């Protein structure tokens, strides 16, 4: 199991455990998340943990600047020490640089991707079967852009963003949002099947 799959699954387990108020399973899920070495999983959990008090405050306008400053501070500290926290060393930064570079190169061709390059062309299955036109998609949005084009990709992004209002417990929304930006969520098994059923 790769870090992203293990991290996403741990967050989904945490969601179910927190809804059931099962502190033992919640602790196991957090331990599993830490052991997964998933950078995005860790960032999602920290963001969720910092956002949780905001949902219980009535005057959110006053509280928002405080929580925002805390989030920026904590996330910055985590990002600066990400290699040590995840146990992946400097590899975590080179991975992030490669991912950003790939997404940038896809976006630089956006004017030619109105209808994409063909359904299924940017999937792991196309790469594994040796399709000579196959392209490795780094995240859900570049994958969708390459497979089906600009308008469907924009709709997928809007659906992901709009799902926030459907859940009082925001960890599922943050999991979907975070992992959709670092992996192709339709290809992380079994986490995506559970996530899609719940959403």
C-alpha positions in Angstrom: 0.0 0.0 0.0 1.4 3.4 -1.0 1.3 6.3 1.5 -1.6 8.1 -0.1 -3.8 5.1 0.0 -2.9 4.3 3.6 -3.4 7.9 4.6 -6.8 8.3 2.9 -8.0 5.1 4.4 -6.9 6.1 7.9 -8.7 9.4 7.6 -11.9 7.6 6.5 -11.7 5.2 9.4 -11.2 8.2 11.7 -14.4 9.8 10.3 -16.5 6.7 11.1 -14.8 6.3 14.5 -15.4 9.9 15.5 -19.1 9.7 14.4 -19.4 6.5 16.6 -17.4 8.2 19.4 -15.1 5.2 19.5 -11.9 6.7 21.0 -9.9 3.5 20.7 -10.5 3.3 16.9 -9.9 7.0 16.6 -6.5 6.5 18.3 -5.7 3.6 16.0 -6.7 5.6 12.9 -4.4 8.5 14.0 -1.5 6.0 14.6 -2.1 4.4 11.2 -2.1 7.9 9.6 1.3 8.7 11.2 2.7 5.4 10.2 1.5 5.8 6.6 4.1 8.6 5.9 1.3 10.3 3.9 2.2 14.0 3.6 -1.3 15.0 2.4 -2.9 12.8 5.1 -1.0 14.6 7.7 -1.9 18.1 6.3 -5.6 17.1 6.0 -5.7 15.9 9.6 -3.9 19.0 11.0 -6.3 21.3 9.0 -9.3 19.4 10.2 -8.0 19.5 13.8 -7.5 23.3 13.6 -10.9 23.9 11.9 -12.9 21.8 14.4 -13.2 24.5 17.1 -14.5 27.0 14.5 -17.6 24.8 13.9 -18.6 25.3 17.6 -18.2 29.0 17.7 -21.3 31.2 17.1 -19.4 34.4 16.1 -17.3 32.9 13.3 -16.4 36.3 11.8 -14.4 37.2 15.0 -13.0 33.7 15.3 -11.9 33.3 11.7 -8.8 35.5 11.8 -7.5 33.7 14.9 -8.0 30.2 13.4 -6.5 31.4 10.1 -3.3 32.7 11.8 -3.0 29.4 13.8 -3.5 27.3 10.6 -0.9 29.3 8.7 1.6 29.0 11.6 1.1 25.3 12.1 0.9 24.3 8.5 4.1 26.4 7.8 5.9 24.6 10.6 4.8 21.3 9.3 5.8 22.1 5.8 9.3 23.3 6.9 9.8 20.0 8.8 7.9 17.7 6.5 10.8 15.4 5.6 11.5 14.7 9.3 7.8 14.3 10.3 6.9 11.9 7.5 10.2 10.1 7.6 10.7 10.7 3.9 13.7 13.1 4.2 14.4 15.5 1.4 12.5 13.2 -1.0 9.3 14.8 0.1 10.4 18.2 -1.3 11.7 16.8 -4.6 8.4 14.9 -5.0 6.4 18.1 -4.4 8.6 20.0 -6.9 8.1 17.3 -9.6 4.3 17.2 -8.9 4.0 21.0 -9.3 6.2 21.0 -12.4 4.0 18.3 -14.0 0.8 20.1 -13.2 2.3 23.3 -14.6 3.3 21.6 -17.8 -0.3 20.2 -18.3 -1.8 23.6 -17.5 0.5 25.3 -20.0 -1.3 23.2 -22.7 -4.8 24.1 -21.4 -5.8 25.8 -24.7 -5.4 22.5 -26.5 -7.3 20.5 -23.8 -10.9 21.7 -24.3 -12.0 18.1 -25.1 -9.0 16.3 -23.5 -6.8 13.8 -25.3 -9.1 10.8 -25.1 -11.0 8.9 -22.4 -8.7 6.6 -20.4 -5.5 8.0 -21.9 -4.3 9.4 -18.5 -4.9 6.4 -16.3 -2.6 3.9 -14.5 -4.3 1.1 -16.5 -3.3 2.7 -19.8 0.3 3.0 -18.6 0.4 -0.6 -17.2 -0.9 -2.1 -20.4 1.8 -0.4 -22.5 -0.5 2.0 -24.4 2.1 4.1 -26.3 -0.2 7.2 -26.0 -0.6 6.8 -22.2 0.1 9.7 -20.0 0.8 9.5 -16.2 -1.8 11.7 -14.4 -0.4 13.2 -11.2 -3.7 14.2 -9.7 -7.4 14.0 -10.2 -7.7 17.3 -12.0 -4.8 16.9 -14.5 -6.1 13.4 -15.1 -9.6 14.6 -15.8 -8.3 17.5 -18.0 -6.2 15.1 -20.1 -9.0 12.4 -20.3 -12.2 14.4 -20.7 -11.3 18.1 -21.1 -11.8 21.4 -19.5 -15.6 21.7 -18.8 -16.0 18.3 -17.2 -12.9 18.9 -15.0 -14.3 22.3 -13.9 -17.6 20.5 -13.0 -15.7 17.8 -11.0 -13.9 20.6 -9.1 -17.2 22.4 -8.3 -18.8 19.2 -7.1 -15.8 18.6 -4.8 -15.9 22.1 -3.4 -19.7 22.2 -3.0 -19.7 18.9 -1.0 -18.3 20.9 1.9 -21.8 22.1 2.9 -23.3 18.6 3.1 -21.3 17.5 6.2 -21.0 18.8 9.6 -17.9 16.7 10.1 -15.5 18.2 7.5 -12.9 15.5 7.5 -14.4 13.7 4.5 -14.5 16.9 2.5 -10.9 17.7 3.4 -9.8 14.2 2.5 -11.5 14.4 -0.9 -10.2 17.9 -1.6 -6.6 17.2 -0.4 -6.1 13.8 -2.0 -7.7 14.9 -5.3 -4.9 17.4 -5.6 -2.1 14.9 -5.0 -3.4 11.7 -6.5 -6.1 10.4 -8.9 -8.8 9.6 -6.3 -10.6 7.3 -8.6 -7.6 5.0 -8.5 -6.8 4.7 -4.8 -8.3 1.4 -3.6 -10.1 0.6 -1.4 -10.3 4.2 0.1 -12.1 5.7 -2.8 -14.9 3.1 -2.8 -15.6 3.8 0.8 -15.4 7.6 0.3 -17.7 7.7 -2.7 -20.3 5.5 -0.8 -20.3 7.9 2.2 -20.3 11.1 0.1 
